[in-house]
């Protein structure tokens, strides 16, 4: 069936619908990664987004439950160039198209994803709509305008855990880590477990006193959707915890941590969504290639006015803040995803956070 993607500036890209039918509205982002489509589909940070995959062939290695980053698929819609008709991977349990049909996700196939990407790079991120119902620009433009005008409900109650999961009763695990769940991914949980931490996952709106009542040695604020109304509550609950225990903020969690400190966040003209973003520490000659998935960034000027906070990482492309740290307050915030460098290995970020933790 024929379908189109129309952006809010009126630009139309034709294609074919291959999964869910109907319409999907959301901010259109593109990701430049060659692999990892299943991880992107199940990353809660992509909730309500229309994701454009720039790599031309998608689905060639299939899907398997073990690679899900969360329990659901949170996207509003997906745009690809070509769906692979062949699945070739010994770990695959089904094809990508079977999964997309099961979830009834609106997917635009046979679209010119490279041209879409160039257009977004020139014009900036914008809202769009995938439709199989109509190609009338006026009707679609009206629906985009309605979407932009309305402030939707918070997605965090659906994404986050709805009750506190208790610490595991394992005496061998000495350090108890509480995780404020804004959309925690399984790849991050695996690394924390590899460090033999005892983990307790908390709902996003858990109050400061309830967190402290658990007597954790440290707190992790996870990645998750940006621009969510529920993040205001997270900031308010986090403020009393500053200086009381070591805190690590990841991606959206990093932004929330910065806001709790008094800094501002700003919307980027074009977000960072991919696996090859370079950053460096201003006090060294070391560089690092990072995985990123965000459209907002901490404002440098407002951050420089916060006492006891040091910027320890900048993006080499646009000088945006990638990492902050405070040894006195025992805080660490990273805008990028601290992914594992290899099988059963742990990212240096988590090792640094581990050193901040106080012993019982």
Secondary structure, DSSP 8 states (H G I E B T S, - for coil): -EEEEEETTS-EEEEEE-SB-SEEEEEEEEE--SS-HHHHHT-GGGTTEEEEE-SSEE-TT-B-GGG-SSSS---SEEE-SEE-S----TT-SB-HHHHHHHHT-EEEES--HHHHHHHHHHH--EEEEEESS---HHHHHHHHHHHHHS----SHHHHS-SS-------TT---EEEEE-SS--HHHHHHHHHTT-EEEEE-TT--HHHHHHTT-SEEEE----SS-TTHHHHHHHHHTTTTTSEEEEETHHHHHHHHHHT--EEEEEEEEEEEEEEEE-TTSS-EEEEEEEEEEEE-HHHHHTSTT-EEEEEETTT--EEEEEETTTTEEEESSB---SSTT---HHHHHHHHH----
